[in-house]
Amino acid sequence: EDVERFSLGRVREERVPGLKAVAKYSKLIILGKPGAGKTTFLKHLALLCIRGKFQEERIPLFITLKDFAEAPNQPNLLIYLSQILVKYISINIEADIDPIEQLLKQGKLLVLLDGLDEVQEASGKRVLKQIERFTSDWSENQFVITCRIAAKEYIFEQFTEVEVADFNDEQIKSFSNKWFTAKNDIVKAAKFFKKLQDDKPIRELASLPLLLTLLCLVFEESAELPKNRSELYKEGLDVLLKKWDGKRNIEREQVYKKLSLKRKEDLLSQVAYSTFEQGQY
């Protein structure tokens, strides 16, 4: 109902807190638009687990599936997890028992598999089979997978699917207030939200966390909001290219140091073109 642009409309599904969904289902797929916060949510889960505020009896392992797919010698998921565990975690175990198998048998792992859609097509089937076999063999553990909505062309048995909800007005206001408060500019926070309320198309963009971040960045710089999404990207890119290094006190190598804004755009355009040509979407 009331759809003005692609993918926008009323959502009738019940909104459930993310932690509640993860606590309820031992096998969960989190679907979402690009920039909806899927990766951020997985990292949030890992930190909560480490701090003993969520499933404190488990050890979180965050896996970027693209890295797994491109790992040398194409290890299976069990070997890949073992490599990560040995590298980052010190555990007292019996010498003749593989630490990862010991933890898996005890159901001690929270396995976070991020970015299924980012796996290249050539590795896709192998990675899918690995995930299906691994989650079936070690079902006593907790598994969470993230994937973009449009990239979903498969179904995992015994996995429950949820979709990341768009920000509502309350969440947009909370986010923007925190953003501008951190910049010591509370007045601008109120002006920002008022402008969003007055401009419905831009307000719809603000429902996505990544674009809301970009809107805050642009408004912080100019105290104005762009009229459409393409202008937002253009102004946001300009702000990032001009201010990003300066705000973080980064000194680039001499060859990049004095590049003009146009030259930076040209450089990024060439990188984008080359990766698209190679099929690395």
Backbone bond lengths (Angstrom), bond angles and torsions (degrees), N, CA, C in turn:
res aa  C-N    CA-C-N  psi(-1)  N-CA   C-N-CA  omega(-1)  CA-C   N-CA-C  phi
1 E - - - 1.468 - - 1.526 110.43 -
2 D 1.330 115.72 145.99 1.467 121.97 173.34 1.536 113.08 56.28
3 V 1.327 116.58 35.79 1.467 118.96 -179.78 1.524 109.53 -84.90
4 E 1.310 116.21 118.32 1.461 120.99 178.77 1.521 111.22 -98.89
5 R 1.320 116.48 -33.39 1.460 121.42 179.33 1.521 108.87 -136.13
6 F 1.328 114.60 160.37 1.462 120.03 -176.90 1.531 111.10 -52.45
7 S 1.314 116.55 134.08 1.473 126.72 174.04 1.521 113.82 75.06
8 L 1.339 117.90 2.98 1.456 119.20 178.94 1.530 110.20 -106.48
9 G 1.288 116.01 135.08 1.460 120.03 178.96 1.509 109.81 173.55
10 R 1.304 116.76 -177.33 1.455 120.49 -179.97 1.530 110.93 -74.84
11 V 1.290 115.82 138.17 1.456 121.02 176.71 1.522 108.11 -105.09
12 R 1.316 116.83 121.48 1.458 120.43 -176.58 1.528 112.28 -96.81
13 E 1.327 117.27 -15.55 1.447 119.30 -178.44 1.526 111.17 -65.70
14 E 1.317 114.64 149.92 1.467 120.33 179.02 1.526 109.74 -68.15
15 R 1.326 115.88 136.10 1.464 120.89 175.77 1.525 108.64 -85.11
16 V 1.323 116.03 125.42 1.463 122.12 -178.33 1.522 108.88 -120.07
17 P 1.328 119.33 133.71 1.466 120.30 176.93 1.529 110.97 -55.83
18 G 1.333 116.27 138.58 1.454 120.97 -176.43 1.519 113.75 -56.11
19 L 1.324 117.08 -44.66 1.469 120.48 -178.99 1.520 111.37 -63.34
20 K 1.324 116.29 -34.57 1.464 120.69 179.22 1.523 110.37 -65.44
21 A 1.329 116.54 -40.68 1.463 120.86 179.32 1.528 110.92 -64.96
22 V 1.341 116.93 -43.80 1.464 120.43 -179.68 1.527 110.57 -66.43
23 A 1.330 116.96 -38.14 1.462 120.72 179.93 1.531 111.44 -67.05
24 K 1.320 116.53 -30.35 1.466 121.19 -175.14 1.521 112.79 -80.67
25 Y 1.356 116.81 -35.90 1.461 120.44 -173.53 1.526 111.04 -117.02
26 S 1.322 116.75 126.98 1.470 120.56 -178.95 1.520 112.01 -77.08
27 K 1.346 116.94 -18.49 1.460 121.63 176.18 1.525 107.87 -130.31
28 L 1.319 115.80 113.16 1.464 120.68 -171.74 1.525 110.62 -133.63
29 I 1.342 116.35 135.39 1.460 121.72 169.97 1.526 108.25 -110.39
30 I 1.325 116.06 123.86 1.454 121.29 178.94 1.529 108.32 -102.18
31 L 1.324 115.96 113.25 1.463 121.99 178.96 1.523 108.91 -98.23
32 G 1.317 117.00 152.38 1.461 118.95 178.33 1.511 111.86 -175.38
33 K 1.319 115.03 161.88 1.459 121.07 176.53 1.535 109.53 -70.40
34 P 1.342 117.57 161.07 1.459 119.65 172.77 1.536 109.67 -58.20
35 G 1.330 116.87 130.49 1.461 120.30 179.05 1.513 114.16 83.30
36 A 1.345 117.69 11.33 1.466 120.02 -179.47 1.523 112.69 -79.64
37 G 1.333 117.16 -14.32 1.466 120.09 177.88 1.520 114.16 105.36
38 K 1.321 117.93 21.64 1.471 121.17 -176.48 1.536 111.58 -64.92
39 T 1.328 116.15 -49.95 1.467 120.58 -179.70 1.518 110.93 -64.86
40 T 1.322 116.29 -42.80 1.468 120.69 178.60 1.523 110.81 -58.76
41 F 1.341 116.28 -41.19 1.464 120.33 179.81 1.534 111.20 -64.68
42 L 1.335 117.19 -41.77 1.466 119.49 178.54 1.523 111.40 -62.66
43 K 1.327 116.66 -41.91 1.471 120.07 178.64 1.526 110.90 -66.40
44 H 1.326 115.47 -34.99 1.470 120.81 175.40 1.527 110.06 -62.04
45 L 1.332 117.16 -43.41 1.466 121.46 176.90 1.525 111.13 -58.95
46 A 1.332 115.29 -45.46 1.467 119.91 -179.12 1.526 111.16 -60.53
47 L 1.333 117.01 -44.22 1.470 120.92 -179.41 1.527 111.64 -66.11
48 L 1.336 116.81 -41.37 1.464 120.13 177.77 1.525 110.60 -61.60
49 C 1.320 116.16 -41.31 1.466 120.96 179.33 1.528 110.97 -63.97
50 I 1.335 115.90 -44.75 1.468 120.93 179.27 1.532 110.90 -60.30
51 R 1.341 115.63 -38.52 1.469 120.57 -177.47 1.527 113.03 -83.89
52 G 1.338 116.91 2.48 1.462 120.78 177.41 1.507 114.42 76.47
53 K 1.349 117.01 19.11 1.465 120.13 -178.69 1.527 112.69 -101.34
54 F 1.327 116.17 -3.12 1.469 121.10 177.37 1.520 108.45 -154.11
55 Q 1.319 116.80 121.98 1.463 122.73 179.79 1.528 110.93 45.72
56 E 1.308 114.63 56.76 1.466 120.66 -173.78 1.527 113.23 -63.27
57 E 1.322 117.59 -16.41 1.468 120.47 179.98 1.524 112.18 -79.85
58 R 1.347 116.50 -6.99 1.468 120.06 -176.33 1.532 112.13 -108.86
59 I 1.338 114.67 162.16 1.466 122.37 174.25 1.524 107.47 -107.65
60 P 1.348 118.59 122.94 1.467 119.95 179.82 1.523 111.40 -82.81
61 L 1.325 116.22 136.53 1.461 121.59 173.27 1.524 107.94 -125.21
62 F 1.329 116.49 115.64 1.464 122.35 -178.49 1.528 108.44 -95.14
63 I 1.343 116.11 120.50 1.461 120.97 -177.58 1.520 109.49 -118.63
64 T 1.328 117.03 122.92 1.460 121.03 169.71 1.526 107.02 -84.38
65 L 1.339 116.72 112.14 1.463 120.48 -171.87 1.529 112.60 -62.93
66 K 1.316 117.46 -29.88 1.471 119.97 175.98 1.530 110.21 -62.01
67 D 1.336 117.13 -42.29 1.464 120.94 178.06 1.521 110.93 -65.03
68 F 1.329 116.48 -41.18 1.464 120.42 177.94 1.530 110.45 -61.55
69 A 1.334 116.58 -44.82 1.465 121.06 -178.38 1.523 111.84 -62.60
70 E 1.340 116.81 -31.66 1.466 121.05 -175.54 1.526 113.19 -101.38
71 A 1.344 116.92 8.89 1.468 120.45 -179.63 1.525 110.86 -64.64
72 P 1.344 117.24 142.70 1.472 120.47 179.93 1.525 111.87 -57.06
73 N 1.324 116.43 141.81 1.470 124.36 176.64 1.529 114.21 67.18
74 Q 1.329 117.02 8.86 1.466 122.28 176.07 1.536 112.92 47.34
75 P 1.331 118.23 61.72 1.468 120.05 179.07 1.524 110.88 -65.94
76 N 1.339 116.56 155.19 1.455 117.70 172.42 1.521 108.96 -75.72
77 L 1.310 116.59 172.15 1.464 120.59 -173.30 1.523 111.90 -65.42
78 L 1.321 117.48 -33.69 1.465 121.24 178.76 1.524 110.86 -63.22
79 I 1.328 116.65 -47.39 1.470 121.07 179.91 1.529 110.17 -65.56
80 Y 1.330 116.48 -41.19 1.468 120.71 -179.04 1.530 110.91 -62.37
81 L 1.336 116.78 -42.84 1.466 120.37 177.28 1.520 111.08 -64.76
82 S 1.329 116.81 -37.64 1.468 120.74 177.85 1.523 110.99 -61.45
83 Q 1.325 115.71 -40.75 1.464 120.22 179.29 1.526 111.03 -62.71
84 I 1.327 116.00 -41.40 1.462 120.28 179.20 1.527 110.66 -67.40
85 L 1.308 115.67 -43.32 1.468 120.83 -177.46 1.526 111.19 -62.06
86 V 1.322 115.65 -46.03 1.468 120.42 -179.48 1.521 110.69 -64.70
87 K 1.331 116.47 -35.35 1.468 120.67 -176.18 1.523 112.12 -71.27
88 Y 1.346 117.45 -38.56 1.457 119.91 -169.27 1.527 115.67 -111.88
89 I 1.343 117.15 -18.34 1.465 118.48 -172.05 1.514 110.40 -125.09
90 S 1.319 115.85 133.34 1.452 121.41 176.65 1.522 108.72 -101.45
91 I 1.342 116.39 120.36 1.460 120.50 -175.93 1.522 109.54 -131.60
92 N 1.329 116.94 140.56 1.447 121.36 173.58 1.519 109.07 -85.61
93 I 1.320 117.09 114.57 1.463 121.48 -177.80 1.519 109.87 -138.39
94 E 1.318 115.62 165.56 1.452 120.54 173.97 1.524 108.30 -70.21
95 A 1.314 116.77 138.77 1.459 121.94 -171.64 1.522 113.21 -61.57
96 D 1.334 117.80 -30.51 1.456 120.10 -174.70 1.525 113.54 -92.68
97 I 1.324 117.55 8.29 1.464 120.77 -179.23 1.523 109.79 -117.09
98 D 1.329 116.81 129.78 1.462 122.03 176.72 1.530 107.97 -63.70
99 P 1.355 118.59 123.53 1.467 120.33 -175.89 1.523 113.56 -58.88
100 I 1.328 116.91 -38.51 1.456 118.90 -177.97 1.526 111.09 -68.09
101 E 1.333 117.08 -38.87 1.461 120.20 178.44 1.523 111.05 -67.29
102 Q 1.324 116.24 -37.87 1.459 120.50 178.36 1.524 110.67 -60.78
103 L 1.332 116.65 -45.84 1.459 121.09 -179.59 1.528 111.33 -68.52
104 L 1.337 116.65 -39.22 1.465 120.75 179.65 1.526 111.06 -64.70
105 K 1.321 117.11 -42.19 1.467 120.85 179.20 1.525 111.26 -62.30
106 Q 1.329 115.82 -32.29 1.465 120.62 179.65 1.529 112.66 -85.76
107 G 1.343 116.64 -2.35 1.465 120.19 -178.87 1.515 112.78 66.45
108 K 1.327 116.50 36.62 1.464 121.20 -172.20 1.520 114.65 -96.57
109 L 1.341 118.24 0.38 1.460 119.05 -173.63 1.530 112.54 -107.00
110 L 1.338 114.41 140.05 1.464 123.16 168.23 1.524 105.27 -107.01
111 V 1.337 116.24 101.20 1.464 121.55 -173.42 1.531 108.91 -95.77
112 L 1.336 115.73 117.21 1.462 122.59 -176.28 1.526 108.94 -110.08
113 L 1.328 116.01 109.79 1.464 122.21 -174.42 1.527 108.80 -106.44
114 D 1.312 116.28 108.82 1.468 120.68 -170.36 1.527 113.12 -104.68
115 G 1.345 115.80 134.00 1.458 121.96 168.69 1.510 115.19 78.63
116 L 1.323 117.21 52.38 1.463 120.29 178.01 1.523 111.22 -59.35
117 D 1.325 116.79 -32.99 1.473 121.01 -179.13 1.523 112.69 -71.19
118 E 1.341 118.17 -15.78 1.457 121.30 -177.15 1.530 113.20 -88.11
119 V 1.326 116.25 -4.11 1.467 120.34 176.51 1.527 108.61 -74.29
120 Q 1.320 116.99 129.41 1.459 120.51 -178.86 1.525 110.86 -65.47
121 E 1.322 115.24 150.93 1.466 121.93 -173.55 1.527 112.46 -55.38
122 A 1.324 116.72 -36.95 1.464 120.62 -177.75 1.528 112.41 -62.12
123 S 1.335 116.74 -28.99 1.471 121.43 -178.35 1.523 112.40 -101.89
124 G 1.327 116.64 -4.10 1.458 120.83 -170.86 1.517 114.87 -57.06
125 K 1.335 116.90 -50.90 1.471 120.01 -176.34 1.522 111.57 -64.21
126 R 1.336 116.03 -40.89 1.470 119.71 179.31 1.521 111.43 -62.32
127 V 1.330 116.58 -44.16 1.467 120.70 -179.43 1.528 110.98 -65.89
128 L 1.324 116.85 -42.03 1.469 120.51 178.48 1.524 111.27 -60.04
129 K 1.328 116.74 -45.10 1.468 120.45 179.20 1.517 111.45 -63.14
130 Q 1.343 115.62 -39.52 1.459 120.12 178.64 1.531 110.95 -61.40
131 I 1.324 115.84 -45.15 1.468 119.95 -179.16 1.523 110.41 -65.27
132 E 1.337 117.02 -45.53 1.470 120.73 -179.19 1.526 110.86 -59.86
133 R 1.328 117.08 -46.68 1.462 121.11 -178.44 1.524 111.26 -66.66
134 F 1.331 115.72 -44.73 1.468 120.07 -175.80 1.525 111.33 -65.66
135 T 1.325 117.02 -45.77 1.476 119.96 -178.06 1.523 111.65 -69.78
136 S 1.321 116.61 -24.92 1.464 120.30 176.52 1.533 111.35 -78.10
137 D 1.348 116.17 -41.73 1.468 120.83 -178.36 1.521 112.65 -69.26
138 W 1.339 116.62 -31.44 1.470 120.38 -174.31 1.534 110.49 -122.34
139 S 1.304 116.03 51.11 1.466 121.88 -172.60 1.534 114.04 -70.32
140 E 1.335 117.48 -7.73 1.477 119.60 177.95 1.533 111.53 -73.09
141 N 1.325 116.28 -13.06 1.462 121.47 -177.83 1.526 110.77 -95.25
142 Q 1.333 116.07 173.53 1.465 121.88 179.94 1.528 109.48 -101.05
143 F 1.352 116.57 135.81 1.465 121.10 -178.97 1.522 109.84 -130.33
144 V 1.334 115.45 133.07 1.466 121.21 174.58 1.523 107.59 -131.83
145 I 1.348 116.61 127.14 1.457 122.64 179.37 1.528 108.57 -117.88
146 T 1.331 117.36 142.10 1.464 120.18 173.22 1.525 109.88 -115.13
147 C 1.332 115.33 148.97 1.458 120.93 -179.56 1.525 109.34 -161.00
148 R 1.323 116.99 147.18 1.468 120.09 173.75 1.523 109.93 -69.02
149 I 1.323 115.53 148.21 1.464 120.97 -177.95 1.527 111.28 -59.30
150 A 1.322 117.04 -50.94 1.466 121.32 -173.32 1.518 112.68 -67.39
151 A 1.333 117.69 -17.85 1.460 120.73 -176.51 1.522 112.62 -89.69
152 K 1.320 117.42 -3.34 1.467 120.47 -173.45 1.529 111.06 -79.95
153 E 1.324 115.52 109.76 1.468 120.60 179.27 1.518 111.38 -126.46
154 Y 1.314 117.61 21.72 1.453 121.40 -173.81 1.523 108.90 -150.79
155 I 1.315 115.23 164.49 1.463 120.77 179.82 1.521 108.15 -129.50
156 F 1.317 116.55 128.66 1.458 121.48 174.01 1.525 108.75 -94.56
157 E 1.315 116.33 125.30 1.455 119.58 177.83 1.525 109.62 -65.93
158 Q 1.310 115.76 144.93 1.475 124.25 176.16 1.528 112.97 69.39
159 F 1.334 117.62 6.05 1.463 120.04 174.74 1.530 109.73 -99.60
160 T 1.302 116.05 138.83 1.464 121.82 175.04 1.517 108.73 -96.53
161 E 1.326 116.23 136.35 1.465 121.03 -179.27 1.523 111.11 -100.42
162 V 1.323 115.55 135.20 1.462 121.54 171.49 1.525 107.36 -131.38
163 E 1.314 116.20 159.33 1.463 121.12 179.00 1.527 109.26 -121.84
164 V 1.326 116.05 138.21 1.464 120.71 178.60 1.531 108.87 -67.29
165 A 1.315 116.26 123.44 1.466 121.10 -179.93 1.526 110.27 -75.42
166 D 1.337 115.39 149.05 1.465 119.93 172.54 1.522 109.82 -66.21
167 F 1.331 116.57 155.34 1.460 120.40 173.15 1.528 109.90 -64.13
168 N 1.319 116.04 136.47 1.465 119.69 170.95 1.536 108.76 -91.04
169 D 1.340 116.40 179.09 1.475 120.15 -176.05 1.526 112.20 -58.46
170 E 1.323 115.80 -40.03 1.467 119.79 -178.40 1.527 110.90 -63.93
171 Q 1.326 116.36 -41.23 1.464 119.93 180.00 1.530 111.84 -70.97
172 I 1.324 116.37 -37.66 1.470 120.23 176.86 1.525 109.93 -61.59
173 K 1.322 116.13 -45.30 1.468 120.55 -179.42 1.524 111.17 -64.22
174 S 1.336 116.43 -42.56 1.464 120.74 179.52 1.530 110.83 -62.22
175 F 1.341 115.91 -45.96 1.466 121.03 -179.49 1.523 110.79 -60.99
176 S 1.349 116.47 -50.85 1.467 120.07 -176.09 1.535 111.38 -66.47
177 N 1.319 117.84 -36.71 1.473 120.49 176.67 1.525 110.84 -60.94
178 K 1.333 116.30 -44.09 1.468 120.01 179.28 1.526 110.83 -65.39
179 W 1.344 115.30 -38.97 1.472 119.54 -179.47 1.527 110.97 -60.38
180 F 1.340 116.20 -52.64 1.468 119.22 -174.95 1.532 112.60 -77.85
181 T 1.328 117.12 -25.44 1.466 119.74 173.37 1.522 109.94 -65.06
182 A 1.343 116.33 -39.18 1.466 120.79 177.46 1.526 111.32 -64.35
183 K 1.359 115.58 -24.69 1.469 120.83 177.61 1.530 111.51 -93.16
184 N 1.353 116.29 6.74 1.468 122.08 -178.57 1.527 112.43 58.60
185 D 1.340 115.96 41.98 1.464 121.08 -179.17 1.529 109.66 -139.51
186 I 1.333 116.73 72.51 1.461 122.04 -177.00 1.528 110.90 -67.51
187 V 1.329 117.41 -33.40 1.471 121.16 -179.80 1.523 110.20 -61.32
188 K 1.331 116.16 -42.04 1.462 120.21 -179.13 1.526 111.01 -66.33
189 A 1.324 117.62 -29.45 1.470 121.13 178.14 1.522 110.24 -61.31
190 A 1.329 117.17 -45.13 1.469 121.32 179.97 1.528 110.66 -66.31
191 K 1.330 116.92 -42.22 1.468 121.17 179.31 1.538 110.52 -63.36
192 F 1.317 116.22 -40.00 1.462 121.44 -179.07 1.526 110.69 -61.24
193 F 1.318 116.07 -48.95 1.474 119.05 -177.42 1.517 110.96 -67.12
194 K 1.340 117.17 -35.79 1.473 120.87 178.39 1.534 110.16 -63.27
195 K 1.324 117.14 -42.63 1.466 120.66 179.19 1.529 111.10 -65.23
196 L 1.315 116.70 -36.53 1.462 119.90 176.76 1.529 110.94 -62.63
197 Q 1.333 115.96 -42.10 1.464 120.71 -179.02 1.529 111.13 -64.94
198 D 1.317 116.32 -30.28 1.464 120.67 -177.47 1.534 112.92 -84.57
199 D 1.314 117.26 -10.38 1.470 120.93 -174.94 1.525 108.77 -128.92
200 K 1.340 116.31 93.67 1.468 120.79 -173.56 1.526 113.95 -59.89
201 P 1.357 120.57 -46.62 1.470 119.62 179.52 1.523 113.56 -58.08
202 I 1.337 116.54 -41.88 1.463 119.67 178.72 1.524 110.46 -71.01
203 R 1.336 115.83 -35.96 1.478 119.73 175.81 1.528 110.84 -58.17
204 E 1.334 117.15 -37.54 1.464 120.65 178.63 1.531 111.31 -65.85
205 L 1.329 117.05 -35.80 1.467 120.18 176.33 1.526 110.59 -63.86
206 A 1.325 116.31 -35.55 1.465 121.40 -175.78 1.519 112.91 -68.07
207 S 1.343 117.64 -11.55 1.460 120.27 179.89 1.526 112.06 -73.44
208 L 1.343 117.13 -12.31 1.462 121.59 177.66 1.529 108.89 -102.22
209 P 1.338 119.01 122.45 1.465 121.44 -174.02 1.527 115.19 -51.73
210 L 1.342 117.29 -42.19 1.462 119.68 -178.65 1.528 111.64 -63.96
211 L 1.347 116.73 -43.34 1.462 120.15 -179.76 1.528 110.90 -72.59
212 L 1.329 117.03 -31.99 1.470 119.86 175.64 1.528 109.94 -63.88
213 T 1.313 116.54 -40.47 1.470 120.93 175.77 1.522 110.46 -58.99
214 L 1.333 115.74 -43.91 1.461 120.78 179.91 1.532 110.99 -65.09
215 L 1.330 116.77 -39.84 1.470 121.26 177.83 1.528 110.79 -62.35
216 C 1.324 116.07 -44.19 1.474 119.77 178.38 1.520 110.74 -61.84
217 L 1.320 115.86 -41.06 1.463 121.04 -179.40 1.527 111.00 -62.68
218 V 1.341 115.62 -45.03 1.465 120.74 -179.15 1.527 110.91 -68.06
219 F 1.343 117.04 -43.37 1.461 121.10 -178.88 1.529 110.94 -66.41
220 E 1.300 116.84 -36.09 1.466 121.68 176.84 1.526 110.67 -59.12
221 E 1.329 115.64 -35.18 1.462 120.82 -176.61 1.524 112.35 -82.25
222 S 1.364 116.88 -41.25 1.468 119.22 -169.54 1.525 114.74 -119.73
223 A 1.358 117.17 -9.29 1.470 122.57 -176.80 1.526 112.06 61.10
224 E 1.328 116.87 19.78 1.463 123.09 176.06 1.520 109.37 -133.87
225 L 1.344 115.17 159.71 1.455 119.98 177.38 1.524 109.93 -113.29
226 P 1.330 117.52 141.26 1.471 120.39 177.68 1.527 110.75 -66.50
227 K 1.312 116.75 162.35 1.461 121.28 -174.92 1.518 113.56 -85.57
228 N 1.339 118.23 -22.15 1.458 119.70 179.90 1.528 109.74 -152.14
229 R 1.324 114.84 178.11 1.461 120.24 -174.12 1.526 112.09 -64.52
230 S 1.331 118.29 -40.93 1.467 120.17 -178.11 1.532 110.64 -64.46
231 E 1.343 116.75 -39.40 1.471 120.00 176.63 1.522 110.82 -65.84
232 L 1.330 116.01 -37.65 1.468 119.85 178.34 1.525 110.13 -60.82
233 Y 1.332 117.44 -47.51 1.463 120.54 178.80 1.525 111.14 -59.76
234 K 1.342 115.54 -43.59 1.468 119.73 -178.10 1.533 110.96 -63.60
235 E 1.332 116.35 -49.99 1.469 119.51 -178.65 1.528 111.10 -66.91
236 G 1.341 116.02 -39.48 1.463 119.77 178.88 1.515 111.50 -62.27
237 L 1.331 116.19 -42.37 1.463 120.92 178.63 1.524 110.83 -63.71
238 D 1.334 115.97 -42.38 1.466 119.83 178.47 1.528 110.91 -58.89
239 V 1.342 115.59 -45.88 1.472 119.91 -179.55 1.525 110.29 -62.05
240 L 1.339 115.89 -45.91 1.464 119.35 -178.17 1.523 111.71 -62.96
241 L 1.321 116.73 -44.59 1.461 119.95 -177.52 1.524 112.22 -68.92
242 K 1.318 116.01 -31.59 1.471 119.26 -179.25 1.529 111.75 -82.01
243 K 1.330 116.68 -40.17 1.462 120.29 -166.81 1.518 115.69 -106.00
244 W 1.346 117.12 -22.76 1.463 120.51 -167.78 1.534 112.67 -55.77
245 D 1.335 117.11 -55.43 1.461 120.34 -178.24 1.519 112.06 -63.63
246 G 1.351 115.06 -41.55 1.461 119.76 -178.32 1.521 112.75 -61.46
247 K 1.340 115.84 -42.15 1.469 119.39 -177.72 1.525 111.65 -69.11
248 R 1.349 116.13 -26.62 1.459 119.20 -178.86 1.525 112.47 -102.16
249 N 1.345 115.28 9.39 1.471 121.35 177.48 1.522 112.63 55.09
250 I 1.339 116.13 43.56 1.456 120.85 179.14 1.527 110.29 -95.06
251 E 1.317 115.88 132.75 1.462 121.81 175.38 1.523 108.46 -104.88
252 R 1.336 117.14 117.62 1.461 120.78 179.66 1.530 110.88 -84.98
253 E 1.329 114.59 164.13 1.461 119.30 173.27 1.530 108.49 -61.90
254 Q 1.329 115.63 156.43 1.465 121.24 -173.50 1.528 112.77 -55.49
255 V 1.355 116.90 -36.18 1.456 120.18 -175.67 1.532 111.95 -63.90
256 Y 1.352 117.21 -28.08 1.466 120.65 -179.76 1.526 113.23 -99.80
257 K 1.312 115.63 -13.80 1.466 120.80 -165.66 1.527 113.67 -60.11
258 K 1.346 116.95 -40.40 1.462 119.48 -172.95 1.530 112.61 -111.47
259 L 1.325 116.21 24.94 1.462 119.39 176.54 1.525 109.81 -65.87
260 S 1.315 116.50 135.62 1.461 120.44 175.47 1.525 109.04 -74.17
261 L 1.339 115.94 166.49 1.455 120.99 177.90 1.530 110.55 -56.78
262 K 1.341 116.59 -43.18 1.459 120.87 -179.55 1.523 110.79 -63.35
263 R 1.318 118.03 -40.23 1.459 120.99 -179.80 1.541 110.87 -67.32
264 K 1.329 115.79 -37.66 1.466 119.11 176.73 1.523 110.90 -62.70
265 E 1.346 115.99 -41.91 1.463 120.23 177.88 1.528 110.71 -63.57
266 D 1.336 116.18 -41.71 1.463 120.28 178.18 1.524 111.23 -60.85
267 L 1.331 115.28 -42.04 1.465 120.36 -179.52 1.529 110.80 -63.45
268 L 1.327 116.68 -46.49 1.471 121.07 179.14 1.525 111.23 -64.98
269 S 1.327 116.50 -37.34 1.466 120.82 178.17 1.521 110.78 -61.80
270 Q 1.332 115.95 -40.58 1.468 119.70 179.53 1.524 111.08 -66.75
271 V 1.326 116.79 -40.90 1.474 120.86 177.14 1.527 109.94 -61.57
272 A 1.339 116.54 -45.46 1.464 121.35 179.94 1.524 110.89 -61.58
273 Y 1.330 116.20 -45.76 1.468 120.88 -178.90 1.529 110.68 -61.37
274 S 1.322 116.38 -45.34 1.466 120.67 -177.91 1.524 111.49 -63.05
275 T 1.331 117.46 -43.09 1.467 120.00 -178.55 1.525 111.74 -69.03
276 F 1.338 117.09 -36.08 1.470 120.28 176.43 1.525 110.02 -65.78
277 E 1.325 116.94 -41.25 1.469 121.41 178.62 1.524 111.07 -59.26
278 Q 1.322 116.44 -33.90 1.472 121.61 -179.28 1.530 111.76 -85.58
279 G 1.328 116.88 0.10 1.458 119.95 179.71 1.517 114.81 77.45
280 Q 1.340 117.34 15.70 1.475 121.45 -179.17 1.524 110.04 -92.50
281 Y 1.345 114.60 71.23 1.457 118.86 -174.89 1.514 113.09 -72.32
